[in-house]
Amino acid sequence: MCRHLAYLGPPASLQALITDPPYGLSRQAWAPRRQFHGIMNVDGFGAGWYADGDPVPARYRRAGPIWADPCFADLARVTRTRALLAAVRSATPGTEEGVAAAAPYASGRWLFSHNGALDGWPSATASLAATLPPADLLALEARCDSALVWALVARQLRAGATPADALAWMVAALEDDKIGGRFNFLLTDGEVIAATAAGNSLCYRLGDGAVVVASEPGDEEPGWTEVPDRTVLTATPAGVDLRPLPAPPTAAPAPATERTATL
């Protein structure tokens, strides 16, 4: 299933954002409180962050659980950033293992994560995958549902879509193709955060010149706001905008059964 978070604001250490909060992302790897599906998130983790003056984010990703990596604690303690996207992974059955499958995914200035799963992977997504140019398919970071979603979202961004519109388009495309699942997506370029709540929990906290968007609150302090299901969010430290996702298509009604009058 996964858990993820994004941050924009004054410089903060990765430790303060990921490992210090009492119910933060590192704890959510083994004891999530609001995860609707699955129990733990131990199939990898990653963090992507932006350094001042460099629009291309750095990433640190590993295939195992976050608590099993002693190097991350030192890295997190000394690395400070104004913008971050991080995630812990619970792999969709049948998807690739390893570092390449751990979020965040990246392209240019963008970082992306998927908290959810595509039902029927991979066969159910064949028609959507066929819409990508062969070069994009060959460039997938991993053989998994989230990497395919990211390739489709990134194509929308390259075509000029806003972050929120690219994510909303992705949810609609999956539902139009009758693909079930949970479609909580998270996207940032270090200046704005976009996210969807579509099948799993999402919340945000805004204040003190910062904004955090997360699968679930990292602490019991006030200020957390739940995002309604089927919502697309755009957030900066200046404010948060919420708008509803379009309703999923409904199945066509069954044709009426013809009846022949009996005389």
C-alpha positions in Angstrom: 0.0 0.0 0.0 2.7 2.5 1.1 2.7 5.7 3.1 4.2 9.0 1.8 4.7 12.7 2.7 5.8 15.9 1.0 7.1 19.1 2.7 7.7 22.7 1.5 8.9 25.4 3.9 11.9 26.7 5.9 15.0 24.5 5.9 14.4 21.4 8.0 16.5 18.2 8.4 15.3 15.0 6.9 15.4 13.7 10.5 12.9 16.3 11.7 10.6 15.5 8.8 10.8 11.7 8.6 12.2 10.1 11.8 11.7 12.5 14.7 7.8 12.8 14.6 6.3 10.2 17.1 4.1 8.8 14.4 6.2 9.9 11.4 7.0 8.1 8.2 9.6 5.9 9.7 7.2 4.6 12.3 4.5 4.2 9.6 6.8 1.6 8.0 5.9 -0.8 10.9 2.9 0.7 12.7 0.7 2.8 10.4 -2.4 4.1 12.1 -4.7 5.0 9.2 -3.7 2.5 6.5 -6.8 0.9 5.0 -5.0 -2.0 3.3 -2.0 -4.0 4.5 -0.2 -3.9 7.8 3.4 -2.9 7.3 5.5 -1.0 4.7 8.8 -2.9 4.6 9.5 -3.4 0.9 11.6 -0.3 0.5 11.8 3.4 1.2 13.1 6.6 -0.3 13.6 10.3 0.1 14.0 13.0 -2.5 15.0 16.5 -1.6 16.1 19.8 -3.2 19.2 21.8 -2.5 19.2 25.6 -2.7 20.0 26.7 -6.2 19.6 23.3 -7.8 16.2 22.5 -9.3 17.0 18.8 -9.8 16.4 16.8 -6.6 18.7 14.3 -5.0 17.4 10.9 -4.0 18.3 8.2 -1.5 16.4 4.9 -1.9 16.8 1.4 -0.5 15.0 -1.9 -1.0 14.6 -2.9 2.6 12.7 -1.3 5.6 13.8 2.1 6.7 14.8 1.0 10.2 17.3 -1.6 8.8 19.5 1.1 7.1 22.0 2.6 9.6 23.3 5.0 7.0 20.0 6.8 6.6 20.0 8.0 10.2 23.3 9.8 9.7 22.2 11.2 6.3 18.9 12.4 7.7 20.5 14.1 10.7 22.8 16.3 8.6 20.8 16.9 5.5 18.5 20.0 5.4 16.1 21.0 2.8 13.3 23.4 1.9 11.4 20.7 -0.1 11.1 17.0 0.3 9.1 13.9 -0.9 9.6 10.6 1.0 7.8 7.3 1.0 7.8 3.8 2.6 6.7 0.9 0.4 4.4 -2.1 0.6 4.7 -3.7 -2.8 1.8 -4.6 -4.9 1.8 -8.4 -5.5 3.5 -9.3 -8.7 5.6 -6.2 -8.9 9.3 -5.9 -9.0 11.4 -5.8 -5.9 14.5 -3.8 -5.3 15.7 -0.2 -5.1 14.4 0.9 -8.5 10.8 0.2 -7.4 11.0 2.3 -4.3 9.6 5.8 -4.5 10.2 8.6 -5.0 10.4 8.3 -8.8 12.0 11.2 -10.6 12.2 13.0 -13.9 13.9 16.4 -14.2 12.7 18.6 -11.4 9.8 16.3 -10.5 9.4 13.7 -7.7 6.4 11.3 -7.5 5.0 8.6 -5.2 2.0 6.3 -5.3 0.2 5.2 -2.1 -2.0 2.5 -3.5 -2.2 -0.3 -6.0 -3.7 -1.0 -9.5 -5.9 -4.1 -9.3 -5.2 -6.8 -11.9 -1.6 -5.6 -12.5 -0.1 -6.1 -15.1 -2.7 -7.5 -17.5 -5.4 -4.9 -16.6 -3.1 -2.0 -17.5 -2.1 -3.3 -21.0 -4.2 -0.8 -22.9 -3.0 2.1 -20.9 0.6 1.0 -21.3 0.1 0.8 -25.0 -0.6 4.5 -25.2 3.0 5.2 -24.2 5.8 5.5 -26.8 8.1 2.5 -26.8 10.9 4.7 -25.5 8.9 5.7 -22.4 8.1 2.0 -21.7 11.8 1.1 -22.0 12.7 3.9 -19.7 10.4 2.7 -16.8 12.4 2.7 -13.6 10.9 -0.6 -12.5 8.4 -3.2 -13.6 5.6 -2.2 -11.2 2.3 -0.4 -11.3 3.6 2.8 -9.7 6.4 3.2 -12.3 3.8 2.9 -15.1 1.6 5.5 -13.5 4.5 7.8 -13.1 5.4 7.4 -16.8 1.9 8.4 -17.8 1.8 11.4 -15.4 5.2 12.6 -16.5 4.0 12.6 -20.1 1.1 14.8 -19.1 3.5 17.2 -17.4 5.7 17.4 -20.4 2.7 18.2 -22.5 2.0 21.2 -20.3 -0.6 20.0 -17.7 -0.5 21.5 -14.3 0.5 19.1 -11.5 -3.1 18.8 -10.2 -4.5 18.3 -13.7 -1.9 15.6 -14.5 -2.9 13.6 -11.4 -6.6 14.1 -11.9 -6.2 13.0 -15.5 -4.4 9.8 -14.3 -7.2 8.9 -11.9 -9.8 9.4 -14.7 -7.8 7.4 -17.2 -7.6 4.5 -14.8 -11.3 4.6 -14.0 -12.2 5.0 -17.7 -10.3 1.9 -18.4 -12.2 0.1 -15.6 -9.0 -0.4 -13.6 -9.8 -0.7 -9.9 -7.5 0.1 -7.0 -6.3 2.9 -4.8 -5.0 6.0 -6.5 -3.4 8.3 -3.9 -0.7 10.1 -5.9 1.9 12.7 -4.6 3.9 15.0 -6.8 6.3 18.0 -6.3 8.8 20.1 -8.1 10.1 21.7 -5.0 7.8 24.7 -5.4 4.3 23.2 -5.3 2.8 19.9 -4.0 -0.1 18.1 -5.8 -1.8 15.1 -4.4 -4.9 13.0 -4.8 -7.0 11.3 -2.2 -8.7 8.4 -4.0 -9.1 5.2 -1.9 -6.8 5.9 1.1 -6.2 8.5 3.8 -4.6 11.9 3.1 -4.1 15.0 5.3 -2.2 18.2 5.4 -0.9 20.8 7.9 -0.4 24.4 7.0 1.3 27.1 9.1 4.5 28.8 10.1 5.5 29.3 6.5 5.4 25.6 5.8 3.0 22.9 4.5 3.1 19.1 4.9 1.0 16.7 2.9 1.0 13.2 4.3 -0.8 9.9 4.2 -1.5 10.4 7.9 -0.5 12.8 10.7 3.0 12.4 12.1 2.0 13.6 15.6 -1.0 14.5 17.8 -0.4 18.2 17.6 -3.3 20.5 16.3 -3.4 21.8 12.8 -3.9 18.6 10.7 -6.8 18.6 8.2 -8.3 15.5 6.7 -8.6 15.6 2.9 -12.0 14.1 1.7 -11.8 11.1 -0.5 -12.0 11.8 -4.2 -10.1 15.1 -3.9 -7.2 16.6 -5.8 -5.0 19.0 -3.7 -2.6 21.7 -4.6 -0.5 23.1 -1.8 2.2 25.7 -1.2 3.3 27.4 2.1 0.9 30.2 1.1 -2.2 28.0 1.0 -4.0 24.8 0.0 -6.6 24.4 -2.7 -9.0 21.4 -2.8 -11.3 20.4 -5.6 -13.3 17.2 -6.2 -12.2 14.6 -8.6 -14.8 13.7 -11.3 -17.2 10.9 -10.3 -16.0 7.5 -11.7 -17.9 6.3 -14.7 -20.9 4.1 -13.9 -21.6 0.8 -15.6 -24.0 1.0 -18.5 -27.4 -0.3 -17.5 -28.2 -3.8 -18.7 -30.5 -3.9 -21.7 -34.1 -4.5 -20.9 -35.2 -8.1 -21.5 -37.7 -8.4 -24.3 -41.0 -10.0 -23.4 -43.3 -11.6 -25.8 -47.0 -11.3 -25.0 -48.7 -14.6 -24.6 -52.1 -14.7 -26.3 
